[in-house]
Amino acid sequence: MAAGAANSEGEGSSKFQNLCVLVCYCFFITGYGQEGKFSGPLKPMTFSIFEGQEPSQLIFQFKANPPAVTFKLTGETDGIFQIQPDGLLYHNKTLDREARAVHRLQVSALDAQGNTVEGPVPVTIEVKDINDNRPVFLQRHYEGSVRQSSRPGRPFMYVNATDLDDPATLNGQLIYQILMQLPKVNDVMYFQINNQTGGISLTPQGSQELDPLKNPSYKLVVSVEDMGGLNEHSFSDSVPVAITVKENIWKAPEPVEIEENMTQPYPIKITQVQWNDPGALYSLVDKENTPRFPFSIDQEGDIYVTQPLDREEKDEYVFYAVARDEQGKPLSIPLKIQVKVKDINDNPPTCPSPVTVLEVQENEQIGSSIGTLTAHDMDEENTVNSVLEYRIVDQTPKVPRDGLFLVQTYHGTLQLAVQSLHKRDTPQYNLTVEVSNEDFKTLCFVQINIIDINDQIPIFEKSDYGNLTFPEDTAVGSVILTIQATDADEPHTGSSKILYRITQGDNEGRLEIETDPQTNTGYVKLKKPLDFETVAIHNIVVQAENPEPLVPGVQYNASSSATFRLTVTDVNEVPQFFQQVFEATVSEAVAKGTKVGNVTATDPEGLDVSYSLRGDKRGWLRIDPVTGEIFSAAPLDREAESLYRVQVVATEVGGSYLSSTAQFHLTLTDVNDNSPRLVKEYTGLFFCYPLKALGSLIFEATDDDQPTFRGRHFTFSLGSESLQKDWEVSKINGTHARLSTKHTDFEERVYSIPIRISDGGRQPMEGTVSLPVTFCKCVENRCFRPAARMPGIPPVGMAVGILLATLLVIGIILAVVFFRMKRDKNQHNAESAQASEVKPLRN
């Protein structure tokens, strides 16, 4: 029996050891104590244990202090937690955070009689969440509705799901998404969901394209996923959502027609708009910015006209109605409101002018149209209000009879009614025409002038104006001949006005003839220069005509023509260049003697031309006197002058040696022929002595060549390798560099640092410049330099000696003067005493 007990005890001990190993393993994975130890004394402790762990898991081993021999566990054990007599705390069932997240226990130490020796002390078990619950929608089916053209992104319904896991952890973080949309037109999603809130709204495409007539309903499949949707082992749920598309009642109303100048009380309701849901805030927007906006809207969406309208002022108004939410944000696109102002007959006809003047020739046939009187009515066109009727009510004078004219009732066209007119009867008729609409009448006045017919031709006062002689250099615009023709038709009419036209002898168009409108005198003038070398003699024929056509049966004849002979005499003219400015472009590096351009001139008389240059101040060019070819005569320099201008002189050879000039412009392109240099003289660069830290100075370089489109790109280096232990040059950009010290051990003096600069051109140019840098004592961060001794100024010691010698001489002079003054005073006193001895006493 003892053996059996021992065996049983050994077997129990083996099981306990295995349990301890398993418990310890699980403990370090799933829980922790405040001290991070497996065992310890009895004191308040908190443990965190993940839910879902296997039962019989060790939590902690409490140690008893005598006389305590056993332990007791109380509190929210829920039959899960137990403690062995030796203080081993463990749980025998799986923990569930959703059943209880925190277990508050008390542990007491008891003696052999069961009395409490120590405690109870609080022991808190925090159950850590694991993702062991799937999210579940609150409903197994959702239904909602949305208005057509609703604002995108504004939720019209929500779906909601819950998850029993800890919402403060990723396990309880839910993400919503739409898995399916049926139907899916053109593979476009009309709906979207807020993945955090579950709010379902329209996409921009859905807002524009949803149409209940095409698809009155849609079905969505919405899913919810925990772990924030970031873990492949997350749980999810899905639910169908049925959405009904309702017709959008936020629609622009039909255009409204309002009669102008209505007399009923204002405001007057004219139309209405309505948002899909109550609570919208309405307003009107006048995008035309009219000076007077006579409309308003109330919060029911009723739109009113607030004052009388005038169609003649404005015949149509276009404005917009806007619906906003409580925060002032637009709920949808504004609606266009059109208001047309209906016309009433409130305007009388108006005449086009105080007097309408028409003309008619005296030989016009009966029924011929004289002209049209067009009156105006400001009322709406093509309505009964603007239909006008015309009627002649008076004719003055009534000779040879009344009723000579008639007017078309609705068009206002005046016609001859009875007979042709004769100017000898009267040169003018005045008509009074009544113009009327349904409610108004207006009198308009028409003046009809009788025009003489063109039955007389112009006749020249003489047919031959003889011979004229003019030199070819006569100025353009000069009058060379005055001609005269007369016409017997009525003066100052198209029948008697004369126009002169040259019909022969002036193929080049060198002449023109201007007519005096009062006298019909013709002035023959030069329109273009005469040219002896082209045509020396012109036999001119001039035709005189009227602008008004001649009546049938009458034609122009020889009496309407005249001739004259123009002889052009030769004048020695200067040579003429083909252009006034000749241009060429060459490189500044061309060799001496290179052809750079040429000029050409000719002499109108056919003489040879000799060329020369004028204004070649640099002596860069020479010209071939015969051919006009221009060559370089010396090295060219773009930096001295990039555009070189000279005059070319063309002189005729023989004759009067007349000459003319033209300009020759030579543009020089750049070559890289200038060494880089400092942009200025750097004389004030210094470091404070002694140098306490490494320092640097910035300098800039340039050269006289033309920069490329990318700008200048210089490279910089020290001009002597021996300076590399003291100095360093680093490039900042294409034109700037930094000179830096490499240590602080410099003397108090001026250093001349040679800097080598290269321009990197195709034929690189390099230059070495000297950059003076002074190390000097500083006062207030400024270099303090003692004044140097000027020539002729003695040093300090010598100056002190000179000063002492000067003071000594001054002292000797003062002593001599003092001595003489004292001697003179003593002598004066002696003389005074002698004089007093010889003076008689007075009472």
C-alpha positions in Angstrom: 0.0 0.0 0.0 2.9 2.2 0.8 4.4 1.2 -2.4 1.2 1.9 -4.2 1.1 5.3 -2.5 4.6 5.9 -3.4 3.9 4.9 -6.9 0.9 7.1 -7.0 2.9 10.0 -5.5 5.7 9.5 -8.0 3.2 9.4 -10.8 1.6 12.6 -9.5 4.9 14.2 -9.2 5.7 13.3 -12.8 2.4 14.7 -14.0 3.0 17.9 -11.9 6.4 18.4 -13.5 5.0 17.9 -17.0 2.3 20.4 -16.1 4.9 22.9 -14.8 6.9 22.6 -18.0 3.8 23.2 -20.1 2.5 26.0 -17.9 5.9 27.7 -17.9 6.1 27.5 -21.7 2.6 28.9 -22.1 3.1 31.5 -19.4 6.0 33.2 -21.2 4.1 33.3 -24.4 0.7 34.4 -23.2 1.0 36.3 -19.9 3.3 38.4 -17.8 3.5 39.4 -14.1 4.4 42.7 -12.7 7.9 41.5 -11.7 8.2 39.3 -14.8 9.0 36.2 -12.5 7.4 32.8 -12.2 7.1 32.9 -8.4 7.4 35.4 -5.6 5.9 36.6 -2.3 2.2 37.4 -1.7 1.5 40.9 -2.9 -0.9 42.8 -5.3 -0.2 41.7 -8.9 -1.7 42.2 -12.4 -1.4 39.6 -15.1 -2.4 39.8 -18.8 -3.4 36.6 -20.5 -4.7 36.1 -24.1 -8.1 34.5 -24.3 -8.5 31.2 -26.0 -5.5 29.5 -24.4 -5.7 25.8 -23.4 -6.8 25.1 -19.7 -4.5 24.1 -16.8 -2.2 27.0 -17.6 0.1 28.2 -14.7 -0.2 31.9 -13.9 2.1 32.4 -10.8 3.6 30.6 -7.8 3.0 32.5 -4.6 5.5 31.7 -1.7 4.2 31.3 1.8 5.9 32.8 4.8 5.6 30.9 8.2 3.3 30.4 9.9 1.3 30.3 6.6 1.1 26.8 5.1 -1.6 27.1 2.5 -3.5 29.7 0.2 -7.1 30.6 -0.4 -8.5 32.1 -3.7 -11.7 34.3 -3.7 -13.3 36.9 -6.0 -14.4 36.7 -9.7 -13.1 33.2 -10.3 -16.1 32.1 -12.4 -15.0 28.5 -11.7 -12.0 29.2 -14.0 -9.2 30.2 -11.6 -7.8 27.9 -8.9 -4.9 28.0 -6.4 -3.2 25.0 -5.0 -2.1 24.8 -1.3 1.5 25.5 -2.3 0.4 28.8 -3.9 0.3 27.7 -7.6 -2.3 29.9 -9.3 -3.7 28.6 -12.6 -6.8 28.5 -14.8 -8.6 25.3 -15.6 -10.8 26.6 -18.4 -10.3 28.6 -21.6 -10.6 32.4 -21.0 -13.2 34.4 -23.0 -12.7 38.2 -23.1 -16.2 38.7 -24.4 -17.6 37.0 -21.2 -15.4 38.9 -18.8 -12.5 41.2 -19.8 -11.1 41.6 -16.3 -11.2 39.1 -13.3 -10.6 40.6 -9.9 -9.3 38.0 -7.5 -8.1 38.0 -3.8 -5.4 35.6 -2.5 -5.0 34.9 1.2 -2.3 33.0 3.1 -3.7 30.7 5.8 -2.0 28.9 8.7 -2.5 25.2 9.6 -5.8 26.1 11.5 -7.2 27.9 8.4 -6.7 31.4 9.9 -5.7 34.2 7.6 -2.1 35.1 8.2 -1.6 37.4 5.2 -4.0 39.1 2.8 -6.2 39.0 1.1 -4.2 40.8 -1.6 -5.8 41.8 -5.0 -4.7 39.9 -8.0 -6.1 41.3 -11.4 -6.3 39.1 -14.5 -6.6 41.1 -17.7 -7.9 39.0 -20.6 -6.2 40.1 -23.8 -8.4 40.0 -26.9 -7.8 37.7 -29.9 -9.7 37.8 -33.1 -12.2 35.1 -32.3 -15.5 36.9 -33.3 -16.6 37.7 -36.8 -18.4 41.0 -37.6 -22.1 40.7 -38.1 -24.5 43.2 -39.8 -27.3 44.4 -37.6 -29.8 43.5 -40.4 -29.7 40.7 -42.9 -31.2 42.9 -45.6 -31.1 46.6 -46.2 -33.3 48.8 -48.3 -32.8 52.4 -49.2 -33.7 55.0 -51.9 -31.9 57.8 -53.6 -33.1 60.7 -55.8 -31.9 61.1 -59.3 -29.0 63.7 -59.6 -28.4 63.7 -55.9 -25.1 65.3 -54.8 -22.2 62.8 -55.1 -20.5 61.8 -51.8 -23.5 62.7 -49.6 -24.8 59.5 -47.9 -28.4 58.6 -48.4 -28.3 55.5 -46.2 -26.1 53.5 -43.8 -25.3 49.9 -43.1 -24.0 48.9 -39.7 -22.2 45.9 -38.3 -20.9 44.9 -34.9 -17.9 42.8 -33.7 -17.6 41.5 -30.1 -13.9 41.8 -30.2 -12.1 44.6 -28.5 -12.8 47.8 -30.6 -9.6 49.3 -29.3 -7.6 46.7 -31.1 -7.3 45.8 -34.7 -9.5 42.8 -34.1 -12.6 45.1 -33.7 -11.7 47.6 -36.5 -14.3 47.2 -39.3 -13.9 48.1 -42.9 -16.9 48.3 -45.3 -16.8 47.9 -49.1 -19.1 47.2 -52.0 -18.5 43.8 -53.5 -21.1 43.9 -56.3 -23.4 46.3 -58.1 -26.2 45.0 -60.2 -26.8 46.1 -62.9 -23.3 47.6 -63.6 -23.9 49.7 -66.7 -20.8 50.1 -68.9 -18.7 48.7 -66.0 -19.3 52.0 -64.1 -19.9 52.1 -60.3 -22.8 54.4 -59.5 -22.5 53.9 -55.7 -19.7 54.2 -53.2 -19.4 53.5 -49.5 -17.5 55.2 -46.7 -15.3 52.3 -45.4 -15.4 53.7 -41.9 -19.0 54.7 -41.3 -20.9 52.5 -43.8 -22.5 55.5 -45.4 -23.6 54.8 -49.0 -23.6 57.6 -51.5 -23.5 58.3 -55.3 -20.3 58.5 -57.3 -20.0 61.5 -59.6 -20.9 59.2 -62.5 -23.9 58.0 -60.6 -25.1 61.5 -59.9 -25.0 62.3 -63.6 -26.2 59.0 -65.1 -28.8 57.5 -62.7 -32.2 57.4 -64.4 -35.2 55.7 -62.9 -36.7 55.3 -66.4 -33.8 53.1 -67.5 -33.0 51.3 -64.2 -35.4 52.0 -61.3 -33.6 49.8 -58.8 -30.1 48.4 -58.0 -28.8 45.7 -55.8 -25.6 46.0 -53.9 -23.6 43.4 -52.0 -21.8 45.1 -49.1 -19.2 43.4 -47.0 -17.6 44.2 -43.7 -14.2 42.9 -42.6 -12.4 43.1 -39.3 -8.7 43.5 -38.6 -9.0 46.7 -40.7 -9.0 44.5 -43.8 -5.2 44.2 -43.5 -4.9 40.5 -42.4 -5.6 37.5 -44.5 -7.0 35.7 -41.5 -9.6 38.3 -40.8 -13.4 37.6 -40.5 -16.0 39.1 -42.7 -19.7 39.2 -43.3 -21.8 40.4 -46.3 -25.4 41.7 -46.8 -27.6 42.6 -49.8 -28.7 46.2 -50.1 -31.7 47.0 -52.3 -31.7 50.6 -53.6 -34.7 52.3 -55.3 -33.9 55.2 -57.7 -36.6 57.9 -57.3 -37.2 60.7 -59.8 -35.3 63.9 -59.1 -37.8 66.6 -58.3 -34.9 69.2 -58.2 -35.6 70.2 -61.9 -35.6 73.4 -63.7 -39.2 74.6 -64.2 -40.6 75.4 -67.6 -39.8 78.9 -68.9 -42.2 81.4 -67.5 -43.9 84.2 -69.6 -44.9 87.4 -67.7 -46.8 90.2 -69.3 -45.0 93.5 -69.1 -46.3 96.4 -66.9 -48.8 94.3 -65.0 -50.9 96.4 -62.6 -51.8 93.8 -59.9 -50.1 93.9 -56.5 -46.5 92.7 -56.2 -44.8 90.3 -55.4 -46.5 87.8 -57.8 -45.6 84.1 -57.7 -44.5 83.0 -61.1 -43.0 79.5 -60.5 -41.6 77.1 -57.9 -38.5 74.8 -57.3 -38.3 72.1 -54.7 -35.4 70.0 -53.3 -35.8 66.3 -52.8 -35.8 66.5 -49.0 -37.2 69.1 -46.6 -35.1 71.6 -44.8 -33.2 73.0 -47.8 -32.2 76.7 -47.9 -33.1 78.4 -51.2 -31.5 81.5 -52.9 -31.4 83.1 -56.4 -28.2 83.9 -58.3 -28.2 86.6 -61.1 -25.1 85.7 -63.2 -26.0 88.5 -65.7 -25.5 91.1 -63.0 -28.4 93.2 -64.2 -28.8 96.7 -62.6 -32.3 95.8 -61.5 -33.1 92.2 -60.4 -36.8 92.1 -59.8 -37.1 88.5 -58.5 -37.1 86.8 -55.1 -37.5 83.3 -53.6 -38.9 82.2 -50.2 -37.9 79.1 -48.2 -40.7 77.1 -49.7 -39.1 77.4 -53.1 -41.7 79.8 -54.4 -40.2 82.3 -56.9 -41.8 85.8 -57.2 -41.5 88.8 -59.5 -41.3 91.8 -57.2 -42.0 94.8 -59.6 -43.3 95.6 -63.0 -41.2 94.5 -66.0 -40.6 96.4 -69.2 -40.0 94.3 -72.3 -38.4 97.2 -74.2 -35.9 97.5 -71.3 -35.2 93.7 -71.1 -37.2 91.0 -72.9 -35.8 88.0 -71.1 -34.2 87.2 -67.7 -32.1 84.1 -67.0 -31.1 83.4 -63.4 -30.4 80.4 -61.2 -32.0 78.8 -58.1 -29.7 77.3 -55.6 -30.5 74.8 -52.8 -28.1 74.6 -49.8 -27.8 72.6 -46.6 -27.7 74.0 -43.1 -23.9 74.6 -43.4 -24.4 76.6 -46.6 -23.0 73.9 -49.0 -24.8 73.4 -52.3 -27.0 70.3 -52.4 -26.9 70.0 -56.2 -26.2 71.9 -59.3 -28.2 75.2 -59.6 -31.4 75.3 -61.7 -31.8 77.6 -64.6 -34.8 79.9 -64.4 -36.0 81.5 -67.6 -38.5 84.4 -67.6 -39.7 85.8 -70.9 -41.4 89.2 -70.8 -44.6 89.2 -72.8 -45.2 92.3 -75.0 -48.2 94.6 -74.9 -48.8 97.4 -77.3 -47.4 100.3 -75.3 -45.2 102.0 -77.9 -46.2 104.3 -80.8 -44.5 104.0 -84.2 -41.4 106.2 -84.6 -40.2 107.8 -87.9 -36.6 106.9 -89.0 -35.7 110.7 -89.2 -37.5 114.0 -89.0 -37.6 114.1 -92.8 -36.9 111.1 -95.2 -35.4 112.4 -98.4 -35.8 110.4 -101.6 -34.9 111.1 -105.3 -36.6 110.2 -108.5 -35.6 110.9 -112.1 -38.1 112.8 -114.2 -38.4 110.1 -116.8 -39.4 107.2 -114.3 -42.3 105.1 -115.5 -45.6 104.7 -113.6 -45.3 102.1 -110.9 -41.6 102.7 -110.4 -40.3 102.4 -106.8 -39.1 105.7 -105.4 -37.9 104.4 -102.1 -39.1 103.1 -98.8 -40.2 104.8 -95.6 -39.3 102.4 -92.7 -40.8 103.4 -89.4 -40.0 101.5 -86.2 -42.1 100.1 -83.3 -40.3 99.1 -80.1 -42.9 96.5 -79.3 -42.0 92.8 -80.0 -41.3 92.0 -83.6 -43.5 89.7 -85.6 -46.4 90.3 -83.3 -49.7 92.2 -83.9 -48.3 95.0 -81.6 -45.5 95.9 -84.1 -47.4 95.6 -87.4 -47.4 99.0 -89.0 -49.7 100.4 -91.7 -48.8 103.4 -94.0 -51.1 105.9 -95.6 -50.4 109.2 -97.5 -52.5 111.9 -96.0 -51.1 115.0 -97.7 -49.1 116.0 -100.9 -47.4 119.4 -101.3 -47.6 120.9 -103.9 -50.6 119.4 -105.7 -49.2 120.1 -109.2 -49.9 119.1 -111.8 -52.4 117.1 -109.6 -52.9 115.5 -106.3 -52.4 111.8 -105.8 -49.1 111.5 -107.8 -47.8 109.0 -105.3 -49.0 105.9 -103.5 -47.5 103.9 -100.6 -47.7 100.2 -99.9 -49.8 99.7 -96.8 -47.6 97.3 -94.9 -44.1 97.9 -96.4 -43.9 101.7 -96.7 -42.6 101.5 -100.3 -43.5 104.7 -102.3 -44.3 104.5 -106.0 -45.3 106.7 -108.9 -49.1 106.4 -109.2 -50.3 108.4 -112.1 -47.6 109.8 -114.5 -43.9 110.5 -114.9 -42.6 113.6 -113.2 -41.1 116.7 -114.8 -38.7 119.0 -113.0 -40.1 122.0 -114.8 -43.4 121.5 -112.9 -41.7 121.5 -109.5 -38.2 120.3 -108.3 -39.6 118.9 -105.0 -42.6 117.2 -103.4 -43.4 116.9 -99.7 -45.6 114.1 -98.4 -47.2 113.5 -95.0 -47.5 109.8 -94.3 -49.5 108.4 -91.4 -48.0 105.3 -89.7 -50.2 103.4 -87.3 -50.5 100.2 -85.3 -53.6 99.0 -83.4 -53.5 101.7 -80.8 -51.2 104.5 -81.9 -50.7 106.8 -84.9 -47.6 108.8 -86.0 -47.1 111.3 -88.8 -43.9 111.0 -90.8 -42.6 113.4 -93.5 -41.1 112.5 -96.9 -39.3 114.9 -99.2 -39.0 113.7 -102.9 -36.5 115.5 -105.1 -36.9 115.4 -108.9 -33.7 114.6 -110.6 -32.8 115.8 -114.1 -32.1 112.9 -116.5 -28.6 112.5 -118.0 -29.3 113.3 -121.6 -26.3 115.7 -122.2 -22.7 114.5 -122.6 -19.6 116.4 -121.3 -17.9 118.6 -124.0 -14.2 119.7 -123.8 -13.5 123.4 -124.3 -10.8 122.3 -126.7 -9.8 118.9 -128.1 -6.0 119.4 -128.2 -4.0 120.8 -125.3 -0.8 120.8 -127.3 2.7 119.8 -126.2 4.0 119.7 -122.6 7.7 119.2 -121.6 8.8 118.2 -118.1 12.1 116.9 -116.8 12.0 113.4 -115.4 12.8 114.6 -111.9 9.5 116.6 -111.6 8.1 116.0 -108.2 5.3 113.5 -107.7 2.0 115.3 -107.1 2.9 118.2 -109.4 0.0 119.6 -111.6 1.3 119.5 -115.2 -2.0 120.5 -117.0 -5.5 121.9 -116.3 -8.3 120.7 -118.5 -12.0 121.7 -118.6 -15.2 120.2 -119.9 -18.8 121.3 -119.4 -22.1 119.4 -119.1 -25.5 121.0 -119.8 -27.4 118.8 -117.3 -28.5 120.0 -113.9 -25.5 121.3 -111.9 -24.2 119.3 -108.9 -26.0 116.1 -109.9 -24.7 112.8 -111.1 -25.8 113.8 -114.6 -23.6 116.9 -114.7 -20.6 115.7 -112.6 -17.6 115.0 -114.8 -15.0 112.3 -114.2 -11.8 112.4 -116.4 -10.2 109.1 -117.4 -6.9 108.6 -119.4 -7.6 106.0 -122.0 -4.3 106.0 -124.0 -0.7 106.9 -123.6 -0.1 106.1 -119.9 0.3 102.3 -119.6 2.6 102.7 -116.5 -0.1 104.7 -114.6 2.2 107.7 -114.0 -0.6 110.3 -114.3 -3.9 110.9 -112.5 -6.7 113.5 -112.9 -8.5 115.1 -110.0 -11.8 116.8 -110.6 -13.0 120.0 -108.8 -16.6 119.0 -107.7 -17.7 122.7 -108.0 -16.3 123.6 -111.4 -15.6 120.2 -113.1 -12.1 121.5 -113.7 -9.6 118.6 -114.2 -6.1 118.7 -112.8 -3.6 116.4 -114.5 -1.0 115.4 -111.8 2.0 113.1 -111.5 1.1 110.0 -109.7 4.5 108.2 -110.2 7.9 109.6 -111.2 8.5 110.2 -114.9 11.3 108.1 -116.4 13.1 109.3 -119.5 14.9 106.0 -119.9 11.6 104.1 -120.0 9.3 106.3 -122.1 10.4 109.7 -123.4 7.1 110.8 -125.2 3.6 110.1 -124.0 0.6 110.8 -126.4 -2.3 111.1 -123.9 -6.0 110.7 -124.7 -8.5 111.9 -122.0 -12.2 110.8 -121.8 -14.7 112.9 -119.9 -17.7 110.9 -118.5 -20.6 111.2 -116.0 -21.0 108.9 -113.0 -24.7 108.7 -113.9 -25.4 106.5 -116.9 -26.6 108.2 -120.1 -30.2 107.8 -121.1 -30.9 105.3 -123.9 -30.1 106.8 -127.3 -27.4 109.2 -126.1 -23.7 108.2 -126.4 -20.3 109.8 -125.7 -18.5 111.1 -128.9 -15.3 112.9 -129.9 -16.5 116.0 -128.1 -15.9 114.2 -124.9 -12.3 113.5 -125.6 -9.1 115.6 -125.6 -5.4 115.0 -126.2 -2.0 116.3 -125.3 1.6 115.3 -125.9 3.9 114.9 -122.8 7.7 115.0 -123.6 10.0 113.9 -120.8 13.5 115.3 -120.7 16.5 113.5 -119.4 18.1 114.4 -116.0 21.4 113.1 -114.7 20.3 110.8 -111.8 22.3 109.4 -109.0 23.1 105.7 -108.9 20.4 103.5 -107.3 21.0 100.7 -104.8 18.7 97.7 -105.0 18.2 98.1 -101.2 19.0 100.6 -98.6 20.4 98.2 -96.0 22.7 95.3 -96.8 23.4 92.8 -94.1 25.9 90.0 -93.5 27.1 87.8 -90.7 30.6 86.4 -90.2 32.7 85.0 -87.4 35.0 87.5 -85.6 37.8 85.0 -86.3 37.8 85.2 -90.1 41.1 85.8 -91.7 42.2 89.1 -93.2 41.0 89.4 -96.8 37.9 87.2 -96.3 34.9 88.2 -98.3 32.1 89.3 -95.9 29.4 90.7 -98.2 28.7 92.6 -101.4 26.5 95.5 -102.6 25.1 96.4 -106.0 24.0 99.7 -107.5 23.2 100.8 -111.1 23.2 104.2 -112.8 19.9 105.1 -114.6 21.9 106.6 -117.4 23.9 103.4 -117.8 27.2 104.8 -116.6 29.7 102.6 -114.7 29.5 102.8 -110.9 32.5 103.0 -108.4 32.1 101.8 -104.8 33.8 103.2 -101.7 33.3 103.0 -97.9 32.5 105.8 -95.5 32.5 105.6 -91.7 34.9 102.6 -91.4 36.2 104.1 -88.2 38.0 100.9 -87.1 39.5 100.2 -90.5 38.1 96.7 -90.5 36.8 96.6 -94.1 37.7 97.3 -97.7 35.5 97.3 -100.8 36.3 96.4 -104.4 35.5 99.6 -106.2 34.3 97.8 -109.3 32.4 94.7 -108.1 31.1 96.0 -104.7 32.5 93.0 -102.9 33.4 93.8 -99.3 36.4 92.1 -97.6 37.9 92.1 -94.1 40.9 94.4 -93.9 42.0 93.8 -90.3 41.3 91.4 -87.5 37.7 91.7 -86.3 36.7 91.9 -82.6 33.1 91.2 -81.5 33.8 92.3 -78.0 34.8 95.8 -79.4 31.7 96.0 -81.6 29.3 93.2 -82.3 27.3 95.0 -85.1 29.6 97.0 -87.3 27.9 99.7 -89.5 29.4 101.5 -92.4 28.1 103.5 -95.4 28.7 102.3 -99.0 29.0 105.1 -101.5 28.1 104.4 -105.2 29.5 107.1 -107.5 28.9 107.3 -111.3 32.0 107.2 -113.3 32.0 110.1 -115.8 29.2 112.5 -116.2 28.6 114.6 -113.1 30.1 112.1 -110.7 26.8 112.0 -108.7 26.7 109.5 -105.8 24.3 107.8 -103.4 24.7 105.9 -100.2 23.4 102.7 -98.6 24.0 101.0 -95.3 26.1 97.9 -94.8 25.6 96.1 -91.4 28.1 93.4 -90.5 27.1 91.1 -87.5 30.0 89.4 -85.8 29.5 86.0 -84.2 31.6 85.2 -81.2 34.6 82.9 -80.8 36.2 82.0 -77.6 39.1 84.4 -77.6 39.0 86.0 -74.2 40.6 84.7 -71.0 38.4 84.6 -67.9 39.0 87.3 -65.3 37.6 88.5 -62.0 34.3 90.3 -62.3 35.8 93.2 -60.2 38.9 94.1 -58.2 38.7 92.4 -54.8 40.6 94.6 -52.4 38.7 94.1 -49.2 38.9 90.4 -48.6 40.1 89.7 -45.0 40.1 87.2 -42.1 40.4 88.3 -38.5 43.7 87.4 -37.0 44.3 85.1 -35.3 42.0 82.8 -37.2 39.9 80.8 -34.7 38.0 78.6 -37.2 38.2 77.6 -40.8 36.9 80.4 -43.1 35.9 81.0 -46.7 35.5 83.9 -49.1 33.3 84.0 -52.3 34.5 85.5 -55.6 33.0 85.8 -59.1 34.5 85.4 -62.5 33.5 86.6 -66.0 35.0 87.0 -69.5 34.2 89.2 -72.5 33.0 86.5 -74.8 29.3 86.0 -75.5 27.8 83.5 -73.1 26.1 80.4 -74.4 22.4 79.7 -74.0 23.3 77.7 -70.9 25.3 80.6 -69.4 28.9 80.7 -68.4 30.6 77.6 -66.9 34.0 78.3 -65.4 36.2 75.9 -63.6 38.4 77.1 -60.7 41.7 75.8 -59.2 44.7 77.0 -57.2 47.4 78.5 -59.4 50.2 76.8 -57.4 50.3 73.3 -56.0 52.4 74.6 -53.0 49.3 76.4 -51.8 47.1 73.2 -51.6 48.2 72.6 -47.9 46.9 76.0 -46.9 44.0 76.8 -49.3 41.2 75.1 -51.2 39.1 76.4 -54.1 35.6 74.9 -54.6 33.1 75.7 -57.3 29.7 77.1 -56.3 28.1 77.5 -59.8 29.2 78.4 -63.3 30.5 81.9 -62.3 31.1 81.8 -58.5 33.7 79.9 -56.4 34.7 79.7 -52.8 38.2 80.2 -51.5 38.6 78.3 -48.1 41.3 78.0 -45.5 42.5 74.5 -44.6 43.9 75.4 -41.2 44.1 78.4 -38.8 47.8 78.8 -38.6 48.3 82.0 -40.7 50.5 85.0 -40.2 49.2 88.5 -39.9 49.9 89.8 -43.4 48.5 89.9 -46.9 48.5 86.7 -49.0 48.2 86.9 -52.8 46.5 83.7 -53.8 46.8 82.8 -57.6 43.6 81.4 -58.9 43.5 79.5 -62.3 40.2 80.0 -64.2 39.2 78.1 -67.3 36.1 78.8 -69.4 35.7 75.3 -70.9 35.0 76.5 -74.4 35.7 74.5 -77.6 39.0 76.2 -77.6 39.4 76.6 -73.9 40.8 79.9 -72.6 42.5 80.0 -69.2 43.7 82.8 -67.0 45.4 83.1 -63.7 44.3 86.0 -61.4 45.6 87.0 -58.0 43.2 87.2 -55.1 44.6 89.3 -52.2 43.5 88.1 -48.8 44.5 90.0 -45.6 44.9 88.5 -42.1 44.5 91.4 -39.7 43.4 92.2 -36.2 39.7 93.0 -36.1 37.7 95.6 -34.2 34.0 95.0 -34.2 34.4 92.5 -37.0 36.3 95.0 -39.1 39.9 94.8 -40.1 42.1 97.2 -38.1 45.1 98.3 -40.1 47.6 100.8 -38.4 48.4 103.7 -40.6 51.7 103.3 -42.5 54.4 105.9 -42.1 54.1 108.5 -44.8 57.3 109.7 -46.6 58.8 112.7 -44.8 57.1 111.9 -41.4 59.7 110.9 -38.7 59.3 107.8 -36.6 57.9 108.0 -33.0 61.3 108.3 -31.3 62.5 111.1 -33.5 59.2 112.9 -33.1 59.6 112.8 -29.3 63.1 114.1 -29.5 62.0 117.0 -31.7 59.2 117.8 -29.3 61.6 117.9 -26.2 64.0 120.1 -28.1 61.2 122.4 -29.1 60.0 122.7 -25.5 63.6 123.3 -24.3 64.1 126.2 -26.7 60.7 127.7 -25.7 61.8 127.4 -22.0 65.1 129.3 -22.7 63.3 132.0 -24.5 60.8 132.4 -21.7 63.6 132.6 -19.1 65.5 135.3 -21.0 62.3 137.3 -21.4 61.5 136.9 -17.7 65.1 138.0 -16.7 65.0 141.1 -18.8 61.6 142.1 -17.5 62.8 141.7 -13.9 65.9 143.8 -14.6 63.9 146.6 -16.2 61.6 146.7 -13.2 64.5 147.0 -10.7 66.0 149.8 -12.7 62.7 151.7 -12.7 62.4 151.3 -8.9 65.9 152.8 -8.4 65.1 155.9 -10.6 61.9 156.4 -8.6 63.8 156.4 -5.3 66.3 159.0 -6.6 63.5 161.3 -7.7 61.8 161.2 -4.4 65.0 162.3 -2.6 65.1 165.6 -4.5 61.4 166.5 -4.2 60.5 169.2 -1.6 58.2 168.2 1.2 54.7 169.5 1.1 52.4 170.2 3.9 
